[in-house]
Amino acid sequence: MILFDFAKRAYQAAFSPPTPAKRDDAIRIGLLGASTIAPIALITPAKSHPEVIVVAVAARDRERARQYAKKYNIPIVHDTYQDILNDPSIDAIYIALPNALHYEWALRSIQAGKHVLLEKPSCSNAEEALRLFKHPLVTRPNAPVLLEAFHYQFHPAWQTFLSLVHKVPWDGAVEHVHSQQHLPKGYLSRDDIRFQYSLSGGCLMDLATYPLSCVRQVLGRGEHLRPVEVRHRPLPPAPDGTVAEPQIDVGISATYVTDSGKSAKIEGDLASAGEYPFLPASLSKALPRFKWPMTEATLAEATIEERDDGLHHYVQRKVTLWNHLIPTIYHRIDVCDKHTLRREGEIITTWNETKYVKAYSWPKGDVRSNTYQEWWTTWRCQLEEFVNRIKGRAGSGVWIDGDESIAQMEAIDETYDQAGLMPRPTSAYQV
Ligand SMILES: NC(=O)c1ccc[n+]([C@@H]2O[C@H](COP(=O)([O-])OP(=O)(O)OC[C@H]3O[C@@H](n4cnc5c(N)ncnc54)[C@H](OP(=O)(O)O)[C@@H]3O)[C@@H](O)[C@H]2O)c1
C-alpha cells in the first residue's frame, strides 16, 4: 500500500498532473533562461494550476530557447531576457539564473512592473538583499509580488513538522536543531554554475542554504545564529593540477549558538562520497554517498507534573523530519517523547513514546485540504501561494517576506566569514 501510494504520488506529480482549462485571468509567466530547474519548479506545477500559464522563454542563445520552448510547449520565444520584461502580455517572471544575476534581474523585473518568483538564494549577499527587498519599488503600496523560492516551506510536511516542534502540549523550547542535505558525488559537473565564485556559487549558496534556512525556521526569527565552527571542503585541483576557485565550498558544515543559549548544526555537500563501513577508505571515498535530507529539533526537558509526594514527571521531545526537500515522494516525521520520573533528582523510571506522522496534505477539516492535493510537490504548493498572493487571497498563510530573505543572506555571509571565505560578489547594477 505504501509503495502504491508512493508510486501514485510520484507519477501524478511528475508525469500526469491533471491539466484543468486555464482561466481568462490566468497569470502569464515568462522564464529568464532555459534552466534545468524550471521544468520541475515551475513548468510542470503550472500545468495543474488553472490560473498559471508559462508563456515565454528567453535564453542567451535563441536557438537553445527555441528548442526548450518546443520541448516544454512554451508559445513565445524572445531574443533577450530584457525582451521578456518588455512584453506587456507577461505578468510575472521566473528567475532561475546563476545566483550572481538574481539581484539585477529581480530588480529589472520589478521595475518593469512584473511579479517575481526568484530562485534561492535571493541574492549574492546581504548587501544586495537589503538593496533589493528594501528598494522603494518593492516596498511601495501595490508593488509587484516578490518571492524567494524556498519551496520546501510551502509543503504541509514542513508546516506540520514546525507545529509538532512549536505547539507541544507543555512549555517546550527548542534547545538544538540539526539539518543536512547532500548530493552524491558525480551528480554535478565541474563546470556547473555552483562551482564558480563569479556566479556566486558555493555549497552554502546552493544546497546548504536549505539546512541553514531550516534551522533558522525552527529557531524562529528572533534568534540570531552566531557561527562558532565552520569547516568547508574546497574544490579539488583541476585534472591538469591547477587550483581554481579557492573561494568555492563544495561541502560545508557549521555550528551556531544564539544569544539565548540555543544551538544549531548544518551540513551540506554538493559531492558527497565515502563512509562505507566495510570498504577500505581509499575505495570508499571514491564512491558517491546518498544521505536523506533531514531536519531534527531537540527540545529542552520540560516539567509535566510535580506531585505532592515528591514524584516529578519530565518529558523531552525530539522531532525529526526525514526528507524536507521532496516530501511528496516520501517523508516521515518522527516524534519521540522521552518521559522521566524523578524523586529528589533521582531517576525512578524512564520510557519513550514515539509516533510517526505523515502530512502529504493538510489534515481533513482544515480548509486548505480542499485545494491542496497529496501529489502536489513543494513547488506546486509554492506556486499556489504565489498566485494567491498576486490575486490578493489569504492562501495557506505560509509566506517568505523580504525581512526573512535578508536575514537568510546575512546568515550566509556570516557563515562564510567564519569559514575564512569571502561573501559572494556584489552586482554593479544600480537603479
Ligand atoms: N528551487 C530549487 O529546487 C532549485 C533547484 C536547483 C537550482 N535552483 C536555483 O535555480 C537557479 C538555476 O539553477 P539551475 O540548476 O537550473 O542552473 P542551470 O541549468 O545552469 O540554469 C541557469 C540558467 O542561467 C542562464 N545563464 C545566464 N547567464 C549565465 C552564465 N553567465 N553562466 C551560466 N548560465 C547563465 C543559463 O543560460 P541560458 O540563458 O542560455 O539558458 C541557464 O538557463 C540557481 O539560482 C539555483 O540555486 C533552485
The ligand as an SDF file (V2000), in Angstrom:
LIG
                    3D

 48 52  0  0  0  0  0  0  0  0999 V2000
   14.2710   25.5890   -6.1200 N   0  0  0  0  0  0  0  0  0  0  0  0
   15.0030   24.5500   -6.3830 C   0  0  0  0  0  0  0  0  0  0  0  0
   14.6730   23.4360   -6.0550 O   0  0  0  0  0  0  0  0  0  0  0  0
   16.2790   24.7460   -7.1350 C   0  0  0  0  0  0  0  0  0  0  0  0
   16.9500   23.6280   -7.6230 C   0  0  0  0  0  0  0  0  0  0  0  0
   18.0630   23.8350   -8.4100 C   0  0  0  0  0  0  0  0  0  0  0  0
   18.5080   25.1170   -8.6450 C   0  0  0  0  0  0  0  0  0  0  0  0
   17.8620   26.1750   -8.1050 N   0  0  0  0  0  0  0  0  0  0  0  0
   18.3290   27.5430   -8.3450 C   0  0  0  0  0  0  0  0  0  0  0  0
   17.9630   27.8930   -9.6810 O   0  0  0  0  0  0  0  0  0  0  0  0
   18.9860   28.6460  -10.2870 C   0  0  0  0  0  0  0  0  0  0  0  0
   19.4260   27.9620  -11.5740 C   0  0  0  0  0  0  0  0  0  0  0  0
   19.8490   26.6570  -11.3010 O   0  0  0  0  0  0  0  0  0  0  0  0
   19.8720   25.5130  -12.4300 P   0  0  0  0  0  0  0  0  0  0  0  0
   20.3080   24.2820  -11.7600 O   0  0  0  0  0  0  0  0  0  0  0  0
   18.5920   25.4910  -13.1700 O   0  0  0  0  0  0  0  0  0  0  0  0
   21.0510   26.0580  -13.3310 O   0  0  0  0  0  0  0  0  0  0  0  0
   21.2690   25.9920  -14.9230 P   0  0  0  0  0  0  0  0  0  0  0  0
   20.6080   24.8360  -15.5110 O   0  0  0  0  0  0  0  0  0  0  0  0
   22.7290   26.1780  -15.1210 O   0  0  0  0  0  0  0  0  0  0  0  0
   20.4870   27.2790  -15.4350 O   0  0  0  0  0  0  0  0  0  0  0  0
   20.9680   28.5570  -15.2730 C   0  0  0  0  0  0  0  0  0  0  0  0
   20.4190   29.4370  -16.3920 C   0  0  0  0  0  0  0  0  0  0  0  0
   21.0170   30.7130  -16.3230 O   0  0  0  0  0  0  0  0  0  0  0  0
   21.3870   31.1450  -17.6220 C   0  0  0  0  0  0  0  0  0  0  0  0
   22.6250   31.9500  -17.5420 N   0  0  0  0  0  0  0  0  0  0  0  0
   22.6860   33.2650  -17.7310 C   0  0  0  0  0  0  0  0  0  0  0  0
   23.9400   33.7120  -17.6010 N   0  0  0  0  0  0  0  0  0  0  0  0
   24.7150   32.6490  -17.3440 C   0  0  0  0  0  0  0  0  0  0  0  0
   26.1070   32.4630  -17.1320 C   0  0  0  0  0  0  0  0  0  0  0  0
   26.9640   33.5010  -17.1710 N   0  0  0  0  0  0  0  0  0  0  0  0
   26.5470   31.2320  -16.8990 N   0  0  0  0  0  0  0  0  0  0  0  0
   25.7160   30.1960  -16.8530 C   0  0  0  0  0  0  0  0  0  0  0  0
   24.3690   30.2940  -17.0400 N   0  0  0  0  0  0  0  0  0  0  0  0
   23.8820   31.5150  -17.3040 C   0  0  0  0  0  0  0  0  0  0  0  0
   21.6210   29.8780  -18.4190 C   0  0  0  0  0  0  0  0  0  0  0  0
   21.6430   30.1260  -19.7510 O   0  0  0  0  0  0  0  0  0  0  0  0
   20.5760   30.4500  -20.9190 P   0  0  0  0  0  0  0  0  0  0  0  0
   20.1150   31.8610  -20.8270 O   0  0  0  0  0  0  0  0  0  0  0  0
   21.3950   30.2270  -22.1120 O   0  0  0  0  0  0  0  0  0  0  0  0
   19.5020   29.4590  -20.7910 O   0  0  0  0  0  0  0  0  0  0  0  0
   20.6710   28.8700  -17.7550 C   0  0  0  0  0  0  0  0  0  0  0  0
   19.4670   28.7550  -18.4200 O   0  0  0  0  0  0  0  0  0  0  0  0
   20.0760   28.8150   -9.2350 C   0  0  0  0  0  0  0  0  0  0  0  0
   19.8780   30.0270   -8.5670 O   0  0  0  0  0  0  0  0  0  0  0  0
   19.8300   27.6760   -8.2710 C   0  0  0  0  0  0  0  0  0  0  0  0
   20.2240   27.9910   -6.9350 O   0  0  0  0  0  0  0  0  0  0  0  0
   16.7530   26.0050   -7.3690 C   0  0  0  0  0  0  0  0  0  0  0  0
  1  2  1  0
  2  3  2  0
  2  4  1  0
  4  5  1  0
  4 48  2  0
  5  6  2  0
  6  7  1  0
  7  8  2  0
  8  9  1  0
  8 48  1  0
  9 10  1  0
  9 46  1  0
 10 11  1  0
 11 12  1  0
 11 44  1  0
 12 13  1  0
 13 14  1  0
 14 15  2  0
 14 16  1  0
 14 17  1  0
 17 18  1  0
 18 19  2  0
 18 20  1  0
 18 21  1  0
 21 22  1  0
 22 23  1  0
 23 24  1  0
 23 42  1  0
 24 25  1  0
 25 26  1  0
 25 36  1  0
 26 27  1  0
 26 35  1  0
 27 28  2  0
 28 29  1  0
 29 30  1  0
 29 35  2  0
 30 31  1  0
 30 32  2  0
 32 33  1  0
 33 34  2  0
 34 35  1  0
 36 37  1  0
 36 42  1  0
 37 38  1  0
 38 39  2  0
 38 40  1  0
 38 41  1  0
 42 43  1  0
 44 45  1  0
 44 46  1  0
 46 47  1  0
M  CHG  2   8   1  16  -1
M  END
$$$$
